Amino acid sequence: MEKETARATIDQSRYKTQIMAGGHQLTADESVENGGSNLGPDPSGLLASSLAACTAITLRMYADRKEWDLQKADVSVLVTRDRAANITHITREIDLKGNLSEDEQARLLVIANKCPIHQILSNQIEIETVIV
């Protein structure tokens, strides 16, 4: 079973949050419109960033292993929430640069859907919360 730990800490700041993950420090915040200082991405932006980064890394790893001419992969992710319908829609756009055949591009699309974060978001998720 794979495990990943992230810790988020917030004090009385509105809403600057320090995150530690994998030995790295990140800052999350809310936009000025939502009462924050816009010092980092909001939680939805972090979720979108996670899928975008995982997709790009997965594509790079696969193209490198196949020795394909993928010069650049630009991945954009948009997370849209319809609170009334309780639906979250994620749109991911991938722009591939390089000398890639149509078959290689089609295979990279399949591989994008195999990135670990895509798999997590596409399968059942259980969240257990406890107060310690």
C-alpha positions in Angstrom: 0.0 0.0 0.0 1.4 3.4 -1.0 1.4 6.2 1.5 1.9 9.9 1.2 1.7 12.3 4.1 1.0 16.0 3.9 0.6 18.3 6.9 -1.1 21.7 6.7 -0.8 24.3 9.5 -2.8 27.5 9.8 -2.6 30.0 12.6 -4.7 33.1 12.9 -3.7 34.3 9.5 -6.5 34.6 7.0 -6.0 32.1 5.2 -2.3 31.5 4.6 -1.6 27.8 5.2 1.9 26.2 5.4 2.0 22.7 3.9 4.8 20.2 4.3 4.8 17.3 1.8 7.7 15.0 1.0 10.1 17.3 2.7 9.0 20.4 0.7 7.2 23.4 2.0 4.4 25.0 0.1 2.0 27.8 0.8 -1.7 27.7 0.2 -4.1 30.7 0.6 -7.4 32.0 -0.6 -7.8 34.8 -3.1 -8.3 38.4 -1.9 -11.9 38.1 -3.0 -12.3 35.2 -0.5 -10.6 37.0 2.4 -7.1 35.7 1.9 -3.9 37.4 0.7 -3.4 35.3 -2.5 0.0 34.1 -1.3 -0.4 30.7 -2.9 -2.8 28.5 -4.8 -6.1 27.7 -3.1 -7.0 24.1 -2.3 -8.7 23.6 -5.7 -5.7 25.0 -7.4 -3.5 22.6 -5.6 -5.7 19.7 -6.7 -5.6 20.9 -10.3 -1.8 21.3 -10.0 -1.4 17.8 -8.7 -3.2 16.3 -11.7 -1.4 18.6 -14.1 2.1 17.8 -12.7 1.4 14.1 -12.4 0.2 13.9 -16.0 3.2 15.9 -17.3 5.7 13.7 -15.4 4.0 10.5 -16.5 4.1 11.6 -20.1 7.8 12.6 -19.8 8.8 9.2 -18.2 6.9 7.2 -20.9 8.3 9.2 -23.8 11.8 9.0 -22.4 11.5 5.2 -22.0 10.2 4.8 -25.6 12.8 7.3 -26.8 10.1 9.4 -28.5 10.7 13.0 -29.5 8.5 14.7 -26.9 10.0 18.1 -26.6 7.4 19.6 -24.3 4.1 18.6 -22.7 1.9 21.5 -21.5 -1.0 20.2 -19.3 -3.8 22.5 -18.2 -6.4 21.4 -15.7 -9.6 23.2 -14.8 -11.7 22.1 -11.8 -15.3 23.3 -11.9 -17.7 22.6 -9.0 -21.5 22.7 -9.2 -22.4 22.8 -5.5 -26.1 22.6 -6.2 -25.8 19.4 -8.1 -22.9 18.2 -6.0 -20.8 17.5 -9.1 -17.1 18.3 -9.7 -16.0 18.4 -13.4 -12.3 18.3 -14.3 -11.2 19.3 -17.7 -7.6 18.4 -18.7 -6.0 19.7 -21.9 -2.7 18.3 -23.1 -0.6 20.1 -25.7 2.3 17.9 -27.0 5.2 19.4 -28.8 7.8 17.4 -30.8 8.0 15.1 -33.7 5.4 12.6 -32.7 3.3 10.4 -35.0 -0.5 10.1 -34.6 0.0 6.7 -33.0 2.5 8.0 -30.5 0.1 10.9 -29.6 -2.7 8.4 -29.2 -0.6 6.2 -26.9 0.4 9.2 -24.8 -3.3 10.0 -24.3 -3.8 6.5 -23.0 -0.7 6.9 -20.7 -2.0 10.3 -19.4 -5.1 8.5 -18.1 -2.8 6.1 -16.2 -1.0 8.7 -14.2 -1.4 8.0 -10.5 -3.3 11.1 -9.6 -5.8 10.5 -12.4 -6.2 6.9 -11.1 -6.8 8.2 -7.6 -9.4 10.7 -8.7 -11.1 8.2 -11.0 -11.6 5.5 -8.4 -13.6 5.3 -5.2 -12.1 7.5 -2.4 -12.6 7.0 1.3 -11.7 9.7 3.7 -11.4 8.9 7.4 -11.1 11.9 9.7 -10.3 11.8 13.4 -9.6 14.5 15.9 -6.3 13.8 17.8 
